[in-house]
Structures are given as structure tokens and as C-alpha cells.
Amino acid sequence: MKKISRRHFLKAGTAGISTLALTGLQPATLKQSADAYEYTPPASLPFSKDRDVANETIAKAPGPQVLKLRDGVYIATGYALTNMIMIETKEGLVIVDTTETLTGAQQMMAEFRKATDKPVKYVIYTHNHGDHFRGTKACYGEGVKIIAHSRFMEEVKLQEARGKGGQLRAGAMFAINQPWKERNSMVFDYPKPYKSPLNWELLKPEDLIWPTETFADKYTIRLGGITFELVHAPGETPDQIIVGIPEYGVVCCADNFYASFPNLYTIRGTSNRPALDWAVAQDKALAFEPHILLPAHGLPIEGRETIKTVLTNYRDAIRHVHDQTLKAVSEFLPPEAAIRMAALPSNLAGLPYLKERYGYIPYCVRSIYEAYVGWFDGNPINLSPLTHKELGAEILAIAGSADKILAHAEKAQQAGRHQATLELCEMVLENDPGNRAARLMKIASLIGLSNLSENFPTANYYKVFAGIERMKIG
């Protein structure tokens, strides 16, 4: 089996992954493997209705733009994954977050400079994720203070500790080897259609600007008669902060709110994200009684009562999922039961800003479940489960040949049961890595699952790994 290097993975781009077409997967021959199951991939696989709606949102979403919310308050969206916020005062500017690329940040600053030529005095990092601080050099100069939480550098180092595994998983979740137009990660319907993909680029160490001042609980900046109240509000990360600007009626809520069910667990892999802290963060934002809510991802929300309703519902949705998961734990129910119990109630399920476009409730439930009892769910069967290879060998022995397993797997695929197809193909491939039909069938079902998912990190992940599987075919 051909080994896929990180460099190959990240640079594959249009070389067989991004342009992966089902019709291009048809094998010339299947005689290379021990079994010779005749399999022809479907010419196409359908999108789900929810995904069709999401795709329509992408089509309606505007491109890069700078919005002026009121005198002195600007937000740049669509240039990269993360928004960049500029607050103007009489004495200078405060920038909140600087996105993931120097190129994107330079473009945003060029647009901001059409409104003001005042000097940047402060840059605030709301947390340690690279999409919030890697572009700072575009607005940095002598005397500029960089403010972050005291755990910022600790969390940066923890991100780096995940090494190649973390990079590969993040690359798949954000589809960074796909063309820009196919990388959609954040796709929201509220308050208006919105999309933003990750636009990663390599930076030199000297291009990264680190915090000059940090704080633990609260930090106040006063500039040009305007007060900036920085409040520790852990949620997506332990070092997350929000920024309240009372004179302007603004709260910059960082990643503690965006118009999707929150990503209480991310498939790229991070430390546990405490759900209850994330819920409390909504109350911390509400305490400012904002008229304008500026998220790091998505479009601004305006109106005190509207913001109060939205953040309250967001908080209640998080608490519901947490409480139902804990209830399942306390009643000795398996994670599968917890997932069923945690479905949002009718008063929350239909809200446009709680669609599972970025966060996905089943993933979140599993993370909360594990936070309370660890990886073992209490069922002795799961103490030492068989590997795919071991279980596959047992099933192969029962079936008598891989052909029979693949015949059943193909029927499952035709019926839309792609997960069953994936698991059966994996069992065959673990015991016979050269089985071309199993590999092709696996690729098709990965694409099928990608098309069916409304959750874009999941859809990206399936699609990227379909491309990786394609590279394993000689």
C-alpha cells in the first residue's frame, strides 16, 4: 500500500483529490486481487435535502465585504475564515483578531484604510486558534500592544503538540487541499446567507506576532474616550475572551457564538470543550446588554432584544444537550441512547442559528459523555473490542469469500446505507489491502456520506479522505 505523506496530502490539491469524479473511478480490471468482484461506481450520488438548502445558501452568500455598523465600528467578512473587527476612537484603532493569513489581513486593512488613517494602538486576540492571530503583521507597528489571555501561549503549544496527526485532521476538516471554492467550512443562514472557507498559507516564524500583555480574568483598555472591557469567557477554548465596548453598545463574542449549533467537539481533535462554560459565556455577553453582536465567524446581529433572544436560545440549546447527555450517563445508558435523548426540543430545533452546519450534536454528545466517564461506556463488550481486521477475518470466515461481503456492501450502498458499506469494505481491506473493488466501493460511499451531510466539517472530512483512498489505488 502506498504511504501518503503529509506533504503529498497537503499539496495534492487538484491532482486527483479536488477533481475526484465518480465516473473516473471505474477500474480497468479487478483481477489484481484475490477476489474479482465486479463493481462499477455509480455515475453520481445525490445530495440530501438539507445539503441542497446549504448549497443554496452558499450560492446566495456575498463575497468579501466590509460592513460599517455605526460610526467607529467596522467588520470585514469573507476574506478568510475569520472576521477582522476594527474599532475607531479619537486616538487610534483597536483591532480584534487578524484572521489566518497575512494576505487576507492585508486585504482587510486596505479596506479599513479607506475609512481612516489613524494608527493601530491595540490588537486583541480572542483566543489561540491560528485563524485569529496569524495575520497580525498586516497591522502591527512600533508601540502596538497585543493583548491576549494568560493561557494563550500554553494553548498554542498544546496545538503544536498534536503534530502531524493534528495537521492532517485539521487539513481534512477544513479541506485545505481543495480549491478555494470547494472549501466551505462555515455556512450559515442567519441573519443572512454567509459562507467562509479557511485560506491557510505558510508563514515564516518572524511573521507571527505574539502577545505583549496578558491577563487572567478581566482587562480594561481606555482609548480616545472609549472603554474596551476584556472578559475571560472560556467556551470553544480555555483562553477565549469576549470584548465589550459599552459606549458603542458592542460585544465581540469571538467563537462563543456563531449561527450554527456550536462545535462543542471538533473532529480535528482538541482538548475537551466544557459545555457548561460555553453556556455561561452567553450570559457574560448578555451582561453587556449589547445592541450589536460581532461574531468572529458570520455576520453581525443587531438589536438588543434580538440578541437577547438569540443568545438565550443558544445557551439553552447547549444546556439541553449537556443535561440530556449527563442524564444518560447517570442512568447507565450508552452513548447512542444519549444522542437520541439530546435532540433539540421543538422550540429550539427549528431555529436557523442552531442548524448543525458547523457543530454536530452526535459528536458533541460523545464528547460530553466522555468528559464525565472517560472512553469506556460501561458495556464490557467495549473493553477490548476486535479490530476491523480481526472482526473482518471472522466475517470472511462465515461468508466464505470477500465477494459475498462486497455484494452485500454494494446493496447497502445502493440503499443509501453508506456507513454499513464503509465498515464492510474496511474489514475486507484490512485483510486484503489490494482488493480494488472494496477500495472503489469505499471511495464512493465516502463521497456519498459527504453529499448527505449538512455539517460541513464532516462533509469536508469524508471528501478529502475519499481522495486519499483514491491515491492508494495503483
N, C-alpha and C positions, 0 to 999 in steps of 0.2 A: 504494500500500500504506500502510495506516495505521501511523504510527510509535507504538511503545509506549514511553511514558516510564517512568523508574524509579518515579516516584510512582504512576503507574497500576498498574504491576506489583506494587508492594508493597501497595497498598491494594485491589487487585481483589477479594481475599477471596471472598465468596460471589457476587460479581457476575459469574458466568459461568465462573469457574475451578473453585472448590472443589466446585460442584454440577454440574460438567460431566457430562452424561449422553449416552451414545452415541445414544440414541433422539432426543435433541434436536438432532442434527447433520444431520438429513435436509434436503437443500436443497429449496427451493420450485421452483427452476428451475436448469438448468445452461446456459442459452442465453447467459449473460453473457460466457462466454469463447469463444475461437476454436474450441475443441473442445467437444463436447457429450456426453462420455462419461457414460452413465447409471450413477451409483454411489449405492447406499444403504448407509450404515454399518451394521454388524452391531448387533443389539439389545444384545448383551453380548459380552464377551471373557473367556475363562477365566483363572483364576489357576493358576500352576504348583503342583505338589505341595509343593515346598519353601516356596513362598509361603503355601500353605494352612497348613502347620505353623507358619510365622512368625505368621500371623494368629491361630492358636490360642494362641500364646504371648502375644500382645497381650491376648487376651480373658482369660487367666488371670492376667496380671500385676497386682499390687496397685497401689493408688493411692499418693498421698504418705504417707510414714511416717518416723518417727524410730526408729532402732534403737540400743539400748544393748548394746554388745558386751562390756563389763565395766565395773567402776566407773571412771568418769572418761573413758570412750571412747564417743562418740556419732557417728552419721552420719545425715543427713537425705537421703532419696532421693525422687524422683518429683515434687518441687515445680517443677522446671525441668530443663534438660538435664543440668546438673552437680550432683553431690552437694556437700553442705556438711558438713565434719567439725568437731566440737568436742571438744577435749581439756581436761579439767578437772584443775587442780592445786590445791594448798592455797592458793596465792597468786593464782590467777586463771585465765583461759581463754586457750587458743590456738585460733584458727580457721584451718582450711586450706581455702582457696578460698571464694568467696562467690557463685557462680553468675552467670547472665547478666542477671537482673532484680532491681531493688530490691524489687519486690513479693514475688518468691519468697524472697529473702533475709530479708525482714521476717517472712514466714510461718515460715520455718525457725527464726529467732531466737526467735520467740514460743513455739515448741515447746521449744526448748532451755531457755528461761527457766522452764519448768515443772520442770526438773531442778535448776537452780542460778541464783542471783542474783549470782554472782561476776563481777567486772569482766573485760572482754576486755583482755588485755595485748598480745597479738601477733595479727596476721593474716599468713598466709603465702600468697603467690601462687605456685602451682606452675609457671605459665607465662603467656604474654601473651595467650592467646585470651580474647575478651570474656566467654565463658561461665564464666570462672574468677575474674573480679575486678570485674564491673560492679555487684554488689550490696553492696559493702563499706560503704557509708554506713549500712546497717542495723545494723552492729555497731561502727561507728567512733566514737571519742570522744577527748577530750583525753588525751594521753600514750600512745595506742595506737601501737605500732610496726608498720609494714608492710614485710615482708621479701620480696625477690624476687632473681632472678639479675641480674647486671650487664648482661646483654643484653636485659632486659625491655623497656625503653623503645625501644631500637633496633628490636626486633621489632614493637612496637606501631606504630611509624611506617611500617615496611615493609608491614604490613597495610593501613594507611591509603593508602599509595601506589598500591594496586591500584584505588582509586577506585570508580567506578560499575560497572566490569566485575566487580570482586571482590564488590561488594554484590549484583549480580544473580545471580551464580553461587552465592553462599552462600545467597541467598534461595530459589533453586530447590532446592539440595541439602537444605536443611532445611525446605522447603515452608512458609515463614513466611506465605504468603498463604492457606494452607489453614486450616480450622477446627482448633482445638486437638486434637480427637480424631483428626484425619487427618494429623497432622504427624509421626508416628513416625519417629525417626531412629536411636535406639539400642534394638534389640530383641534381648534375649539369653535363652538357655535355661539358662545356668549362673550360679551354683549353683541358682537358681530362676528362674521366669519373671520378666522385667523389661522395662520399656519406659520411655522418657523422650523427650519432644519438646522442641525449642527453644521457649522462651517469650520472644521478644525484645520489648523495649519501648524507646521513645526516652527517653534521659536527658539532662539538662542537663549542660554541662561541669563545673559545680560539684558535681554528684552523683558524679563519678568521683574516686576516691581513689588517688593514685599512691604507689609505694614510697618509704619514708623511709630505708631501708637496703638495700644490695645487696651481693652477694658473687660471687666468680668460681668457686671450687672447692668449699669447704666452709664451713659457718657453724653455730655451736652456740648454742642457746638453753638456759638453765637457769632453770627457774621452778618454785617450790614443790617442790623435790626431784626434779623430772622433767627429763630431758635430751631435747632435740629436735635431732637431727643432720640438717642440711640438706645434701644432696649433689647436685652438678651431675650430671645424668644425661640428656644430650641424647637425644632419640628423636623424638617427634612434632614437637617444636620444638627449636631450638638452645639455648633458655633453660630447658628443662624441668629441674625438680628433684624429688627424692623426699625424703620426711621419715621418718626412722627414730626410733622412740621406744622405746629398749631396755627401760626399766622396765615398760612396758606390753606389750612384745612385738609392737609395731605397726609396720607400714610403710604410709605413704600413698604410693601408687605413681603418683599423678597420671594422665596419659593414656598412660603407657608400658605399661600393661596394662588391658584390658577384655575381656570374654568374647566376643570376636569376633576373626577374623583382623585384625591391625592395619591401620590405614589408612595404609600406607606412601606412598600417594599419594591426595590428596583432590581430587575433581572440582571443588571450588570454587576450586582453584588456590592453591598456596603454593610457597615455595622448596623445593628438593629435600630430602627427608627421608632422611638416610643410614640404610640398613637395618642396617648393622653396628653403628652406635652404639645403635640401638634394641635390638638383641640384647644388647649389653653392659649395657644398662640393667637387664636382668633379673638379671644376675649381681650388680649393685650392690644390688638389692633383696634378693636371696638372702643376701648377706653379713651382713645383719642377723639372719638366721635367725628370721623373724617367725612368730608364732602367729596373727596377724590381718593380713590384707591388705585395705586400704581403697582401692578404686579411685575415681577421680573420676567414673566412669560405671559403673553396675551395682552389684550387691550385694556385700557383704563375703565374703571367703573365709577360713575358719578351719581351723586345724590345720597344724602345722609341716610334716609330710610331704606333706600335700595341696598346700600352697602350693609346696613344693619341686618336686613333680611338675608342677604346672600351669605355673609359670614356666620350668622347664627345657624343657618341650614347646613353650612359646610361643617361647622363644629359638631352639630347634632349627628350628621352622617358618619363622621369619624367615631364619635362615641358609640353610635349604634353598632357599627362593625366591631369595635373593640369589645363592647359589653356582650354581644351575642357570641363572640369567639370565646371569651372567658367563661360564659355560661356553659358552652360545650365542653371546655376543659374541666370545669367543676363537676359536670355530670358524666365524665369519663366517656365522652363521645369522640369519634375520630375526626380528623381534620375535614373529611368530606362532609360530615354532618354539620360541622361548624360553618362551612362555606354555604350550605343551603340555608342555615339559620340567619346568616349575616346579610342576606339580600336586603337591599334598602326597602323601607316601608313605602307605601304608595305616595305619601305626601312628599317624599324626597326623590323617589326613583325617576320621576319624570322631569326633574329639573335639568335645564340644559347645561348648567355648570357642574353637574355631578355625573355626566356621562363618563364611561370608563375609557376615555381616549388616551389618557396617559397613565394614571393609576388603574389597577385591575383588582377588583375585590378578592377573588380567589387567592391571588398572590399575597395580598395584604393579610388575609385571614391566616394563611400558613405562617407568615412572619410573626404575627401576634401570638398565635398558638405556641410557636417555638420559644417566644420570649418568656412564656410562663413555665413551660415544662421541658424545653430542650427538643432535640431532634426525635426522641422516642415518644410515640403517641400512646404507649401503654399496651399495645397489642403484641403479644410475644412472637407472633409471626414476623413482625418487623424488626426484631432484634438483630437477626443475621440473615437478611434476605439474599436469595440467589442473585448472582449477576445475570445480565442479559445473556451472556454466553452459556452459563450453567442452565438457566431455565430454557433457553433455546435448544440446548442439547437434549433436554428431556422431551420437549415438544417434537423435535425432529425424530426422536426415537419412537414416539407414539404415531406420528404421521407417516413415517417410513421414508419420506423424501422432502426436500425443500420445495419441490414442485407443488405438492399439496398445500403446504403452508402459503406459498405465494399465490396460488389460485384463490384461497380464502382471503388473503390480503387484498387481492385485486377486487374481489367482490365488495369488500368493506370500503375500498376506495371509491368504487362506483356508487356506493350508497351514501357517500359523504362521511364515512367513519374514518377519517384520516389518522386519528390518533391510534386506532387499532392497527391500521396499515403500518404506521411508523414502527410500532413496537414489534410487530411480527417480522418486518423487514430487518430490524436491528438484531433480532435473535438469529436470523439466518446469516446476516453479515458478520456477526461476531464469531460464528463457526465456519463461515466461508466468505472471507473478505473479497474474493474475486467474483462473487455472484453478481453479474452485471444487471440482471433483471431486478434483483432486490434493490440494488443501488438506484436504478432508474425509477422504480416504484417509490422508493423513499423520497427522492427528489420531487416527484410530482405531488406527493402528499404534503411535503413541507411547503410547497407553493400553494397547495390547496388550503392549508391552515393559515397561511399568510393572507390569502384573499378573504378568508372568512372572519378575520379578526378586526374588530373596530379599534382595538388597542394598538396604537402604532408602534410602541417599543416591541411588542410581541410580533406584530406583522413584519417589522424590520428583521427581527432575530431569525424567524423562520426563513425569510427570503435570502438572507445572507448565508445561512448555513446550507440552503439548497445549492448555492453557488460553490461552497466549499466541498460539498459532496460531488458536485459535477467535476471538480478538478481531480478527484480520486479515480475517475474512470479513464483507463488508458486509451 
